[in-house]
Amino acid sequence: MTENTGVRHGGAPGSRGRTAIADVVVEKIAGMAARDVRGVYALGSGFARSMGSVRERMPGAGSGKSATRGVSVEVGELQAAIDLEIVVDYGVSITDVAGEVRENVISAVERMAGRDVVEVNIMVSDVKLPDEEDEGEERPRIR
């Protein structure tokens, strides 16, 4: 039998302790949210993408594309600032894509990480042309 002594332990469960969120968590959230926008071909500069492609082929380097490539963040206890480097598809409105990326990233980070996003800076570093091959991607010898 338990006895209720009326002793309360602190306040609400949510206020008993601290939650820290690593920068890499916010980088991944922002990267995935940016990639979800139609017209975004890739994140990162051409050089970063080609180096990532080489890294991905190395044994033990992990699988898939890096979720944080082209994403840089500063995360505080209440706020976050995000810098993105993107490549857009040819023919899309760059200003429209940048606006959608900004909205999607802010929404995702604020919802998932609980940080007020003070700014999302976007650098469009390249345009993917329809007949262009990916840098770092091997071209087949025969067709």
FIMAR-818412 format. One record per residue: x, y, z of N, C-alpha, C in turn; residue number from 0; residue in one letter. Coordinates in nm, 2 decimals. Example, Ala and Ser with C-alpha at 12.3 -4.5 7.8 and 13.67 -1.06 7.14 Angstrom:
BEGIN
1.32/-0.57/0.78/1.23/-0.45/0.78/1.32/-0.33/0.78/0/A
1.28/-0.22/0.71/1.37/-0.11/0.71/1.29/0.00/0.79/1/S
END
This chain:
BEGIN
0.08/-0.12/0.00/0.00/0.00/0.00/0.09/0.12/0.00/0/M
0.06/0.22/-0.09/0.13/0.34/-0.09/0.06/0.45/-0.02/1/T
0.14/0.54/0.04/0.08/0.65/0.12/0.10/0.78/0.04/2/E
0.00/0.85/0.03/0.01/0.98/-0.04/0.04/1.09/0.07/3/N
0.16/1.14/0.07/0.20/1.24/0.17/0.17/1.38/0.12/4/T
0.12/1.40/0.00/0.09/1.53/-0.05/0.22/1.61/-0.10/5/G
0.33/1.54/-0.10/0.45/1.61/-0.14/0.45/1.62/-0.30/6/V
0.48/1.73/-0.35/0.48/1.75/-0.49/0.63/1.76/-0.54/7/R
0.66/1.70/-0.65/0.80/1.70/-0.70/0.81/1.80/-0.81/8/H
0.85/1.93/-0.78/0.87/2.03/-0.88/0.74/2.07/-0.95/9/G
0.75/2.12/-1.07/0.64/2.16/-1.15/0.60/2.05/-1.25/10/G
0.55/2.10/-1.36/0.51/2.01/-1.47/0.63/1.93/-1.52/11/A
0.60/1.80/-1.56/0.71/1.72/-1.61/0.80/1.79/-1.72/12/P
0.74/1.87/-1.80/0.82/1.94/-1.90/0.92/2.04/-1.85/13/G
0.90/2.08/-1.73/0.99/2.18/-1.67/1.10/2.12/-1.58/14/S
1.11/2.00/-1.57/1.20/1.93/-1.49/1.32/1.88/-1.57/15/R
1.41/1.97/-1.60/1.52/1.93/-1.68/1.54/2.02/-1.80/16/G
1.64/1.99/-1.88/1.68/2.07/-1.99/1.69/1.98/-2.11/17/R
1.65/2.03/-2.23/1.67/1.96/-2.35/1.76/2.04/-2.44/18/T
1.87/1.97/-2.48/1.97/2.03/-2.57/1.96/1.97/-2.70/19/A
1.97/2.05/-2.81/1.96/2.00/-2.94/2.09/2.03/-3.01/20/I
2.15/1.93/-3.06/2.28/1.95/-3.13/2.26/2.01/-3.27/21/A
2.36/2.09/-3.31/2.36/2.16/-3.44/2.33/2.06/-3.55/22/D
2.38/1.94/-3.55/2.37/1.85/-3.66/2.22/1.80/-3.67/23/V
2.15/1.80/-3.56/2.00/1.77/-3.57/1.93/1.88/-3.65/24/V
1.96/2.00/-3.62/1.89/2.11/-3.69/1.94/2.11/-3.84/25/V
2.07/2.08/-3.86/2.12/2.07/-4.00/2.04/1.97/-4.08/26/E
2.02/1.85/-4.02/1.95/1.75/-4.09/1.80/1.78/-4.12/27/K
1.74/1.84/-4.02/1.60/1.89/-4.04/1.59/1.99/-4.15/28/I
1.68/2.09/-4.15/1.68/2.19/-4.25/1.71/2.13/-4.39/29/A
1.81/2.04/-4.39/1.84/1.98/-4.52/1.73/1.90/-4.58/30/G
1.66/1.82/-4.50/1.55/1.74/-4.55/1.44/1.83/-4.60/31/M
1.41/1.94/-4.52/1.30/2.03/-4.55/1.33/2.10/-4.68/32/A
1.45/2.14/-4.70/1.49/2.21/-4.83/1.48/2.12/-4.95/33/A
1.52/1.99/-4.93/1.52/1.90/-5.04/1.38/1.86/-5.08/34/R
1.28/1.88/-4.99/1.14/1.85/-5.02/1.08/1.95/-5.12/35/D
1.14/2.07/-5.14/1.08/2.17/-5.22/1.10/2.14/-5.37/36/V
1.00/2.15/-5.45/1.01/2.12/-5.59/1.09/2.23/-5.65/37/R
1.19/2.19/-5.74/1.28/2.29/-5.80/1.42/2.29/-5.74/38/G
1.43/2.23/-5.62/1.56/2.21/-5.56/1.62/2.09/-5.61/39/V
1.73/2.10/-5.69/1.80/1.98/-5.75/1.89/1.91/-5.64/40/Y
1.96/2.00/-5.57/2.06/1.94/-5.47/2.10/2.05/-5.37/41/A
2.16/2.01/-5.26/2.22/2.11/-5.17/2.37/2.10/-5.18/42/L
2.44/2.21/-5.16/2.59/2.21/-5.16/2.64/2.26/-5.30/43/G
2.76/2.30/-5.30/2.82/2.35/-5.43/2.86/2.23/-5.51/44/S
2.90/2.25/-5.63/2.94/2.14/-5.72/3.06/2.07/-5.66/45/G
3.15/2.14/-5.60/3.27/2.07/-5.55/3.23/1.99/-5.43/46/F
3.15/2.04/-5.34/3.10/1.96/-5.22/3.03/1.84/-5.27/47/A
2.95/1.85/-5.37/2.87/1.73/-5.42/2.96/1.63/-5.48/48/R
3.06/1.67/-5.55/3.15/1.57/-5.61/3.24/1.51/-5.51/49/S
3.28/1.58/-5.41/3.36/1.52/-5.30/3.27/1.42/-5.22/50/M
3.15/1.46/-5.20/3.05/1.37/-5.13/3.03/1.24/-5.21/51/G
3.03/1.25/-5.34/3.01/1.14/-5.43/3.13/1.04/-5.41/52/S
3.25/1.10/-5.41/3.37/1.02/-5.39/3.37/0.95/-5.25/53/V
3.33/1.03/-5.15/3.33/0.98/-5.01/3.23/0.86/-5.00/54/R
3.11/0.87/-5.07/3.01/0.77/-5.05/3.05/0.64/-5.12/55/E
3.14/0.64/-5.21/3.19/0.52/-5.27/3.29/0.44/-5.19/56/R
3.35/0.51/-5.09/3.45/0.45/-5.01/3.39/0.35/-4.91/57/M
3.45/0.23/-4.89/3.40/0.14/-4.80/3.39/0.19/-4.66/58/P
3.28/0.17/-4.59/3.27/0.21/-4.45/3.23/0.36/-4.44/59/G
3.20/0.43/-4.55/3.17/0.57/-4.54/3.03/0.60/-4.51/60/A
2.95/0.50/-4.49/2.81/0.52/-4.47/2.73/0.51/-4.60/61/G
2.60/0.51/-4.59/2.52/0.49/-4.71/2.44/0.62/-4.74/62/S
2.41/0.65/-4.87/2.33/0.76/-4.91/2.40/0.89/-4.90/63/G
2.33/0.99/-4.94/2.39/1.13/-4.95/2.39/1.19/-4.81/64/K
2.48/1.27/-4.78/2.49/1.34/-4.66/2.37/1.44/-4.64/65/S
2.29/1.42/-4.54/2.18/1.51/-4.51/2.21/1.65/-4.48/66/A
2.34/1.67/-4.44/2.38/1.80/-4.40/2.46/1.88/-4.50/67/T
2.49/1.82/-4.62/2.57/1.88/-4.72/2.50/2.01/-4.76/68/R
2.57/2.13/-4.76/2.52/2.25/-4.80/2.44/2.32/-4.70/69/G
2.44/2.27/-4.57/2.37/2.33/-4.46/2.46/2.37/-4.35/70/V
2.44/2.49/-4.30/2.52/2.54/-4.19/2.43/2.61/-4.09/71/S
2.44/2.58/-3.96/2.34/2.64/-3.87/2.42/2.69/-3.74/72/V
2.35/2.78/-3.68/2.39/2.82/-3.54/2.27/2.80/-3.46/73/E
2.28/2.72/-3.35/2.17/2.69/-3.27/2.19/2.74/-3.13/74/V
2.10/2.81/-3.07/2.10/2.85/-2.93/2.00/2.78/-2.85/75/G
1.97/2.83/-2.73/1.87/2.76/-2.65/1.73/2.79/-2.70/76/E
1.71/2.91/-2.76/1.58/2.95/-2.81/1.57/2.97/-2.96/77/L
1.68/3.00/-3.02/1.68/3.04/-3.16/1.78/2.96/-3.25/78/Q
1.75/2.97/-3.38/1.84/2.91/-3.47/1.86/3.00/-3.60/79/A
1.97/3.00/-3.66/2.00/3.07/-3.78/2.06/2.97/-3.88/80/A
2.01/2.97/-4.00/2.04/2.87/-4.10/2.09/2.93/-4.23/81/I
2.20/2.87/-4.28/2.25/2.91/-4.41/2.25/2.78/-4.50/82/D
2.19/2.80/-4.62/2.18/2.69/-4.72/2.24/2.73/-4.85/83/L
2.31/2.63/-4.91/2.36/2.64/-5.04/2.29/2.54/-5.13/84/E
2.21/2.59/-5.23/2.13/2.50/-5.31/2.16/2.51/-5.46/85/I
2.13/2.41/-5.53/2.13/2.40/-5.68/1.98/2.39/-5.72/86/V
1.94/2.47/-5.81/1.80/2.47/-5.86/1.80/2.41/-6.00/87/V
1.68/2.35/-6.03/1.65/2.30/-6.17/1.64/2.42/-6.26/88/D
1.69/2.40/-6.38/1.67/2.50/-6.49/1.52/2.53/-6.52/89/Y
1.49/2.65/-6.53/1.35/2.68/-6.57/1.26/2.72/-6.46/90/G
1.30/2.70/-6.33/1.22/2.74/-6.22/1.25/2.88/-6.18/91/V
1.15/2.94/-6.12/1.17/3.08/-6.06/1.26/3.06/-5.94/92/S
1.38/3.12/-5.94/1.47/3.10/-5.83/1.41/3.17/-5.71/93/I
1.35/3.29/-5.72/1.30/3.36/-5.61/1.18/3.28/-5.55/94/T
1.10/3.22/-5.63/0.99/3.14/-5.58/1.04/3.02/-5.50/95/D
1.14/2.95/-5.56/1.20/2.83/-5.49/1.26/2.87/-5.36/96/V
1.34/2.98/-5.36/1.40/3.03/-5.24/1.30/3.06/-5.13/97/A
1.19/3.12/-5.17/1.08/3.15/-5.08/1.02/3.03/-5.02/98/G
0.99/2.93/-5.10/0.93/2.80/-5.06/1.03/2.73/-4.97/99/E
1.16/2.73/-5.00/1.26/2.66/-4.92/1.26/2.73/-4.78/100/V
1.27/2.86/-4.78/1.27/2.94/-4.65/1.15/2.90/-4.57/101/R
1.03/2.90/-4.62/0.91/2.87/-4.55/0.91/2.73/-4.50/102/E
0.95/2.63/-4.58/0.95/2.49/-4.54/1.06/2.46/-4.43/103/N
1.17/2.52/-4.44/1.28/2.51/-4.34/1.23/2.57/-4.21/104/V
1.18/2.69/-4.21/1.14/2.75/-4.09/1.03/2.67/-4.02/105/I
0.93/2.63/-4.10/0.82/2.55/-4.04/0.88/2.42/-3.98/106/S
0.96/2.35/-4.05/1.01/2.22/-4.00/1.10/2.24/-3.87/107/A
1.19/2.33/-3.87/1.28/2.35/-3.76/1.20/2.40/-3.64/108/V
1.11/2.49/-3.66/1.03/2.54/-3.54/0.94/2.43/-3.49/109/E
0.88/2.35/-3.58/0.79/2.24/-3.53/0.87/2.13/-3.46/110/R
0.98/2.09/-3.52/1.05/1.97/-3.47/1.15/2.00/-3.36/111/M
1.22/2.11/-3.37/1.33/2.14/-3.28/1.28/2.25/-3.17/112/A
1.17/2.31/-3.20/1.12/2.41/-3.10/1.21/2.53/-3.09/113/G
1.28/2.56/-3.19/1.36/2.68/-3.19/1.30/2.79/-3.29/114/R
1.30/2.91/-3.24/1.26/3.02/-3.33/1.37/3.05/-3.43/115/D
1.33/3.03/-3.56/1.43/3.06/-3.67/1.43/3.20/-3.70/116/V
1.55/3.27/-3.67/1.56/3.41/-3.69/1.59/3.45/-3.84/117/V
1.66/3.36/-3.91/1.69/3.38/-4.05/1.73/3.25/-4.12/118/E
1.70/3.25/-4.25/1.74/3.14/-4.34/1.80/3.21/-4.46/119/V
1.93/3.21/-4.47/2.00/3.26/-4.58/2.02/3.16/-4.69/120/N
1.99/3.19/-4.81/2.00/3.09/-4.92/2.10/3.15/-5.03/121/I
2.19/3.06/-5.06/2.29/3.09/-5.17/2.26/2.99/-5.28/122/M
2.22/3.04/-5.40/2.20/2.96/-5.51/2.33/2.95/-5.58/123/V
2.40/2.84/-5.58/2.53/2.82/-5.63/2.54/2.77/-5.77/124/S
2.43/2.71/-5.82/2.43/2.65/-5.95/2.29/2.63/-6.00/125/D
2.28/2.61/-6.13/2.15/2.57/-6.20/2.18/2.44/-6.27/126/V
2.09/2.34/-6.24/2.11/2.21/-6.31/2.04/2.22/-6.45/127/K
2.12/2.21/-6.55/2.06/2.21/-6.69/2.01/2.07/-6.72/128/L
1.91/2.06/-6.81/1.85/1.93/-6.84/1.95/1.83/-6.90/129/P
2.05/1.87/-6.98/2.14/1.77/-7.04/2.27/1.76/-6.96/130/D
2.28/1.82/-6.85/2.40/1.81/-6.77/2.41/1.69/-6.68/131/E
2.52/1.63/-6.67/2.54/1.51/-6.58/2.59/1.56/-6.45/132/E
2.56/1.48/-6.34/2.61/1.52/-6.21/2.76/1.52/-6.21/133/D
2.82/1.62/-6.14/2.96/1.62/-6.12/3.00/1.50/-6.02/134/E
3.10/1.43/-6.06/3.14/1.32/-5.97/3.07/1.19/-6.01/135/G
2.98/1.20/-6.10/2.91/1.08/-6.14/2.98/1.02/-6.26/136/E
3.00/0.89/-6.26/3.07/0.82/-6.37/2.98/0.81/-6.49/137/E
3.03/0.84/-6.60/2.95/0.83/-6.72/2.96/0.68/-6.78/138/R
2.86/0.62/-6.81/2.87/0.48/-6.87/2.95/0.48/-6.99/139/P
3.03/0.37/-7.01/3.11/0.36/-7.13/3.03/0.33/-7.25/140/R
2.93/0.25/-7.23/2.84/0.22/-7.35/2.70/0.25/-7.32/141/I
2.63/0.27/-7.43/2.48/0.30/-7.41/2.40/0.20/-7.48/142/R
END
